[in-house]
Amino acid sequence: MTKQDGAAVIGSGAALNEASEVVPRNIYSVLSEGGFFMKWEDLRLRLVVKIGTSSLCGENGLLIDDRIKNLAAQMAWARRNCHELVVVSSGAVGAGIGHSGKRPSEVVEKQALAAIGQAYLMHAYQKHLPDILLAQVLLTRQDLEDSRPRTNSANTLERLLEWGALPIVNENDTVAHEEIRIGDNDTLAARVAGLIKADLLILLSDVDGLYTDDPRKIPTAKHIDMVQWVSGDLLSRHGTDAGSFGSGGIRTKLQAASIAQECGIRTVLAHSSTPGILPHLIQGDIMPATYFLSQPDSPFESKMQKDSDVEVALGDDV
């Protein structure tokens, strides 16, 4: 065993592909004995899917209709297959910038642009999900941390799911100030996942997972297939590199995975443009993605080595 990137990293892309020839095709059945995943084809899952700004908007900030149409079709598939779905969607500020032509120079302008963009964002989802009852839920940190607002938020989301609605969640940028801001939608998605006791958190972005280094700057960077837990060293090695209109980066995704791990929730980081990514992840197909396990202490490590000879590198605990 060797240390790699300060996390419990399981395998490289090649190793996982080799493993798939030895163990069952479904990655969740591979991991079920370790207590991380189960084989879920016949189960009704509760999912939180976070969609990043770069997955929805172009360089000018405008929403790209084909991208939303593609993702909406996958959401509809999940609903048809009896899975409960909550979507945490970025893109409001970017859409506001794209439609207004204004660039925010201060917080109040960003808040105003979010108000403009939310209308366009919800309209885009409604356009491609005409047969699904949509609900807009705007939250602040206070809504997720203070006892009574947290209970109210949880009850509202539960009732919406009972009614068969699809909640589209975002931070309430229009009214949030520094003391009650969450700051990024990766963190928001992880907290919502904990709030509703989700089975799986899926982070869709413009990257197909975690790498040992930034692959855009270092071509030799290696893809990391699985992370047993998010360590302090791993966080320190990945800085923020948010896009033009987004507020997150790889670091916020690691922080989100860490929050989900503390709640016992599994997380997957994947590229939003991978064809059929949501159905594949829900069904447990082995995909180009990074899987963050839900528990740090499990017999999974010895099982994975025994079954597939995939190396497990352990890092410092948080």
N, C-alpha and C positions, 0 to 999 in steps of 0.2 A: 504494500500500500504506500502511495506517495501523496504528499499534499499537492493540491491543485487549486489555486485561486481562492484559498481560504474558505471553501465550502465543501460540504460533502457532495462531491461531484461523481456521478455514476455514468461512466462510459463516454465514448466519443460517438460521432455519427456512424463510423464504420463498425464500432463495437455493437451498437444497438441493432444495426442491420444484420449482423451476424447472429445476434441473440434471437432475432425474430425467426430465424430458420430453425432454432432449437426449441424455443418455447412457443406457446400458442400465439396466433396472429394478434389476438386482442391484448393490448398492453395492460388493460385493467385486470385481466385474468392473470397476467404474469405477476402482478403486484399484490394480488388479493391476499395471499398467505401472509404477507408482511403487514397487512392491516392498512395499507395506503389507498388502494383502489379495489374495486370489485368489478366483476363482469356485469355490465349494466344494460345489456340489450333489452331485457324484459322489465326493467325498473323505470318508475317515473322519477325523473331527476328534477331537482330544483337548482337552476343555473343562474349565475350572474355573469353577464358578458359585457366587458368594457370595450368600447370601440374608440380608438384614438382619433385625434383631429386629422392626422396624416392619412388615415384610412378613409376619410370622408371628403376632405377638401383638397383642392388643387393648390398650386403655389400662390395663386392670387387670393386664396381664402374662400373662394366660391365652392359650394357643395357640388360634388360630381355625381350626377344622377345615376350613372351606370354602377358606381360603387355602392350607392345606397340600395339600388334595385337588387343587386347581387346579394348583399348582406340581408336584406329584408326577406328574400326568398328562402334563405337558410333559417332565418328566425321562424318563418311560417312552417318550414319543415319540422323544426323542433316542437312547435305547438301541435302540429298534426299528429306527432308521435307521442303526445301526452306529457311532454316535459313542461315544467313551470319555468318561466323565463322572465328575468328582470334585466333590462339593458341600461347600462350606464354609458351615456353617449356624450362624447366631446363634440366640438365643432361649432358651438353657438357663437363664441367670440370670433372665430375665423369666418363664419358665415356673415356675421355682422360687419366685419371689415370688408369682405368681398362685395357685399351688396351696398354698403354706404360709401365705400371708397376712402374711409377715414382710418387713420392709424392712431391708436391710443397713445397719448403721452403722459397720462396720469390715470389713477385708479378709477375715478368717476367716469372717464371716457370708456374704459374697458367695461365697466358695469353697464353703461348705456349701450355699447355694442353687443353685449351679451343679450340684452333685452330685445334688440333688433333680430339678432341671429336665432334666438330660441323659436321665434315664430316660423322662420324659414326651415329650421331643423325639424320641427314637429310636422310641418306641412309635407316635407320630403318623405318622412316615415309613413305618414297617413296615405300619401299617394301610392306607395308600393305595398301597403298592408291594409287595403280597403275593407277586408272582411274581419279584421281584428280590432277589438275595442282597445284603443290606446289611452294611456293616462300619463300626464306629465307630473313628475314629482321633483320638486326643487328643494334641496336640503342645505343646511349649514352644519358646521361642526357641533354647534349647540344642539341641533336636532338629533345628533347621534351620541352625544355624551351626557347631557343633562337628563336626569331620570325621567321626568314627565314627558318632555319632547321626544325622547328616545322611545318611550312606550307608545306614544301617539304615532310616531313614524312607523314603528314595527306593526302596529295594529292596522294602519292604513294600507301598508304594502300587503299584509296578509289578506285583508278584505278584497283588495284589488285582484289578487291571485285567485281567491275563492270565486270571484265573479268572472274569472276567465279573461281579465284585462291584461294587457302587456304594459307594465310600467316602464316609462322612459325617464331615467333619473339623471339629474345633473346638479352641480352645485348652484345654489341660488346667488350667482355672482352679482345680481342687481342690488341686493341689499346687504350682502356679506361685507364686513369690515375685517381688519387684520385679526382681531381677537376671536372671531368666530369662523374664519375661513378654514376650509380643509386644505386648499392649495392646489390639489391636482386630482384628476379623476381616477388614477390608479388607486390612490389611497381611499377615495370615496367608494370605489367598487369593492375593495376589500372590507371596508367597514359595513357596507350594505350587505355583503355576503355573510358577515358575522351576525348582523342584525336579524336576518331572516333564516339563519341556519342553513345556508346553501350547501349543496353537495359538492359543487365544483365552481371555481372562479376561472373564467377564461379571459385573458388579456389579449386583445387583438390590436396589432400595431403594424409598423412598417419594417419590423425585423422578425426573423423566424426563430427567435430564441436568444438565449444568452451565449456570449462568446468569451473566450479567455481574454481577448482584447477587442477594441473597436475594429470590426472587419472592414469598415470603410477606409480606415487609416492603415491598418496592418493586415495585408492580404493573407498572411500565414496564421491568423487567429483561428483557433479551433472552436467548433460548435460544442456546447455543453448540453447533453441530452437530458440529464436529470440532476437535480440538486436536492440533497437530503434535508439540509436546513440552510437558511440564509445566515451566514456568519458575519461578524463585524469586519473581518478582513475582506470578505467578498464585497461588502458595501463600500469599503474604503477604496477599492480598486476601480469602482465604476462611478464616475462623476455624472453630472447632469449634462444632457445634450439635447434638450427639447428642440422641436422644429420651430419654424417661423411663427406659427399660430398656436402651438400647444404649450402646455405648462409642465409637462412631464419629461421623462427621459428614462434610460435604463435603470437608474438608481431608484426612481419612484416605483418602478415595477418590482424591483427587489424588495423594497419596503412593503409594498402591497402583498407580495408573496409571504413575507415574514408575518404580517398581521394575520393573513389567512391561516398560516401554519399554527399560530397561537390559538386560533379558533378551531383547529382540527379540520381545516378545509383544504382541499387539494387545489393547486393552481397550475394553469398551463399558459405559457407565453408563446404566441404563434403569429404568423404573418396573415393579415386580413385578406390578402389577395390569393392565398393558396386555394385552389378550386375546392369548393365544398368543405371548407375547413371546419365549420361548426358541426355538420353531421358526422364527419370523420372523428373529431375529438369526442363527441358525445358517445359514439359507438365504440370508442376505444381503439381505433385504428392507429397504428404506429405512424406518426407524421413528423415532418421536420419542425420540431418545436422543442421547448424546454419544459419539462415536467418538474414541478416543485412538490415534493412529498409533504404529507400532512403531519407526520410525526418523525422526530429525530431518533427515537430509540425503538428499534424493531428488528426482528430476525431477517428483514428483507435483504440486508447487506450480505449475509452468508448464503441465503437462497440464491441471490442473483449471481454470485460468484460460482456457486455449485452448478447451477443450471446452464450458465452461458459464458463463464469465464470473463465476464465484464469486470474490469477493474473498478474498485470503489476507493476513491481518495477521500480521506476524512480531513476536515479542517477544524479550526478552533470554534468552539461553541460561542454563542452570543452571550 
